[in-house]
């Protein structure tokens, strides 16, 4: 038996019918780990079953083989921890870094300010994204502003691996020239310095259901 069951006055509530009514409700769990640890739920799994996760205000649906995130239904977006590397790993002040997920689509944004230096003539790499990407492509845009000088860089963000992003940019104080931040003869080849900030918005497809 599947679908919504509509009982009328005088209907006989058999064990099968009551069990079906229970399956029409959306159970709540504190976390995904708590959901996955429930033996009773595991025994009742079937495609289309939904569970609500209290810690992330997220609705999840069982695909028949795994849980997939439908999306946050209310409340704040989920936080994530961006990491910037320029050969070494400069320390960061994170003004915000949040994301939402609908199915496999990830929408993320961040604003970070460096509080220590990177290493000159090396690419600026962003890692720590909410989840691995399904492919390598341009996935967002943003702005990189060094604390000194007059150059402001408009950046295109793209995955170079499923877990790391680099940036293609033009700066707005001279004739535009495509460049990879941190490499190339016309690029930003300096070291990230304290006070530099980078803001990015990303939209990409996750490699797997969650």
N, C-alpha and C positions, 0 to 999 in steps of 0.2 A: 504494500500500500504506500502511495506517495502523494504529495500535494497537501494542501490545507483541507482538514476534515471539518465539516460543518455538522454539528449535532443539533437535533431538534428535541423539543420536549417529548419525553417518553422513550428516547433512544436508549438502548441497552449498552452500558459501558463495559465492554469485554476487556480482558487483559490486553489484547492486541490493540484495541482502540485507545486505551489509556496510555500505552507505550507510544503510540503514534502521536498523541497530543503532546506528550513530553518532548518528543523530537521536534515539534514545531516551535518550541521556545528557543531563545538564544541564550545559552548559558554564559555566565561571566566567570573569568579567572583573573587572578591578580597579575600574572605574567604568562608569556608563552611557555616558559619552563613548567609552570604549574599546570597549564593546559595539557602539555605533552606527558606529564607524569601521572595523570588521572587514568587509572586502569579502566574504570567504568566508561569513560568517554572513549578511550581507545577501542573498547569492545563494540561501541555503537557507531563507529565512524562509517559514514557513507558520503558519496559525492553530493555537494551542496549544503552540508551541515555548516552552520555558522557559529562562531564563538566570539565574544567580546572580551578584549583585554583591557583591564582597568588601568594599568600603569601607563599605557600609551593612548588611551581613548580610541582604540583601533578595532575595527571589525575584520575578522579573518574568516575565510571560507575553505573547506576541505575540497580539494580537486579530485579526489579519488586515490591520490598517492601522496599528497603533501598539503600543508597549509599554505595558503596564499593570502597576502594582505589586500583587502579591499580598499582600505584607506582609513585615515583618522576621521572620526565623525563629528568631533567637536574639540574645543580646547586648544592649547598651544601646540605648535609643531615640536617635533622631537629634536633634541640637541645632538650634535656630532662634534668630533675633535679634529680639526684640520691640522696638518703638519706641513710645514714649509721646509724644503731642503735646498741648499745651494752648496753642494759638496758636504758641508757640515749641516747641522740642524739649528738654525737661529731660534731663540726663544720668542714667544708670541704673546701678545695680549689679545684675547678674542672678544671683540665687542658683541658679535653674535655669530652663531653657526647653527642653523636649524634646517630641517628637511621634513617633507611629507612624502607619503608613498601611496599610490593608487595602482593596484596590481603590480606590474613590474616597472612602472614609470616613477622615477625619483625626481623630485624638485627640491633643490638644495640652494642655500645661499650662505654667504659668510662675509665678515669684515674683520680683518686681523691687522694688527700693528706690530712690527718687529721691535724687539727690545734688545737684540744683540745682532752681531754682524754675520753675514755669510762669507763665501769665498768667491772672489772676483773671477770672471771668465768661465763661470760654470752656469748651467741652466738652472732656472728657478723651477722647482718641481713641487706640486701639491699632491699629498697623499692623505689617507685617513678618511676617504669618502664613506658615506653611510653603508655602501655595499659595492661589490665588484660590478663593473659594467659589462654588458653583453658584447660590445664591440668597441672599436677604436675609431673615433670621429670627433668633429667639433661638437661640443656639448653645451657651450655657454659663452658668456662675455662678462667683462668687468673693467676695473681700472686699477692701475699700479702707479703710485705716486711716491717718488723718492723724497725724503725729508729735506734734501738740499738740491739746489739747482732749480731750473724752471720747467723741465720736461715732465709732462703728464702722459702716461701711456694708456691707450684704450686697448684692451686685450681680448683675444678670442682664446677660449680654453678648449683643449682637445686631449683626449686620452691617448697616451703613447703606449700604455699597457692597460690591462683591465683594472688596475688599482692606482695608476699615477697619471697626473695631468701636467702638461706643459702649456706654454702660452705663445701665441703669435700676436704681434703688436705693431702699432704705429704710434709715434708720439706727435703731439699737436703744436710744437713750437718751430718745426722746420718742415720742408717738403716731406710728405708721407713716404715712408720706406718700410716695406715688410721686413720683419725681423723676428728671430727667436730670442726671447729674453734670455740673456746670459751667454749667447754664442753668436758668432757671425761678425763680420768687419764693421757693420753699421748698427750693431745691436747695443742694448744695454749690457755692457760687459763688466760693470762695476760690481762691487759686493753689496748685497743687501745690508742696510745700515739701520741702526736704532732710529725709530721714528718713521721709517717707510711703511706705507700701508697698501694692502691689496684687498679689493672687494670683488666678489665673483658671484654670479648666479648661474646655476647648472640645471640642466634637464636631460636625463639619460635613462636608458633602459637597463634594469638590473639583469645580471646573468642568470638568476634563478628566482623562483618563488620563495616567499618567506612568510 
